[in-house]
């Protein structure tokens, strides 16, 4: 077991009558990417901000690089890079001014010209932050989080508002950071990206951890697959369930759209196809794929919209 | 060949002096590039200096008009930069999350406030120089020792800075903008700034003399018009306001 750069144990936080965190526990292994996932309001930002020292927990333990986020704040600040969920920059300053300024707060910062070039910030000139596009602001905030050469970087939704190219650039840098020994903890709503970039995944809901582990641990064995069935006319879930072996779960996503999960293989696909033919059901889609992080996420946190 | 980007962790803070200096330069740069701030800190004081001297709209007493007007304008310059400008900028930086982010860097709260104070002082040096040049061209004859004038200006700056921080800590950004401008206008007109406190209605005069604006302007007039020694009562009033401002600011300062 690798050593943890960040440890959260049974963290509780209430805002008035609202419980934001309910005995939340997870750990972020050193020099790896940990993705903290969860629906809106799950408590992700609250948890990160307690780790960053912006908020205090009502109870529980947080160790950031082995230290307490508030009482050891002065010692931790140079070691921790933070990208807030939004904003974080002086509206009147230019990107280059801000990046150079933040770099000068640290003893041995990154080369700001090279970092600007890497994140496509070099061409922004003297434009003040408030007139930069949303994507440019996010890239600048990301640069500010890593310019001080921290050991641990906490990124709250780093790719929100970025175009695909900028997203790739950010994920590439995240990879390079972990290869250089930096620990990354991030939140995102883009589960495909989390699946591509994360070594360790924490899924939280209602302020508590509902799953934690490496991707293979969460997604399951290689054999775990998902069969998607779409039909022109709705069919009864029980009819479909009757033709597949036990160990396969059938779920209706919407009338005419069904997901079969569990021990689903080509034999199951063949049985469903045969059943459709026998019952004159026109299947517009019958596709087998590997189970994804999104399947795990939706299984654990439900498919209903949050109020 | 080594890549210019070595991401391997090398954490460490720059020296405290370097952090404060860099933050001061940032604050100064954003202030001097902000058109509205420049109008407030330089435009309005200079316009009032010329207008009040040239147009006999207010009864300012027996001394030469420029000699009465200039100390008030110097007090106004301090008030605009150290109070109104500082409070508004701090409020909007906070709303943008800029202060919160700085709270995650090696810059401490004390260093941030120190840098903001230094940036205010440098801005005031520019203001005082410009106002003095224009006033001298208009026939200003200052008296008193420069040391005493600088002491009064610094004491006024300390009082208004602490009150500016306090205001931005108590109110939201938009409310800070509105209230800081309203207080600026009220003190400008009734706080002993352009109308000396002894020309205000008697009942109000005593109150205005106890306000930071009145104390600063009265102190500056006493020294610059008559060449009298440092008026300790004015310094004492400014010191009391500084203490009040610091207490409130420390209690209400928030990174976000």
Interface residues (C-beta under 8 A of the other chain):
Chain A: X52 X53 X54 X74 X77 X78 X79 X80 X81 X82 X84 X86 X87 X88 X89 X90 X91 X92 X93 X97 X98 X101 X102 X104 X105 X106 X107 X108 X110 X111 X113 X114 X115 X118 X128 X129 X130 X141 X144 X146 X148 X149 X150 X151 X173 X176 X177 X179 X180 X181 X182
Chain B: X3 X4 X5 X6 X7 X8 X9 X10 X11 X12 X13 X14 X18 X19 X22 X23 X25 X26 X29 X30 X33 X34 X92 X93 X96 X97 X98 X100 X101 X103 X104 X105 X106 X107 X108 X255 X256
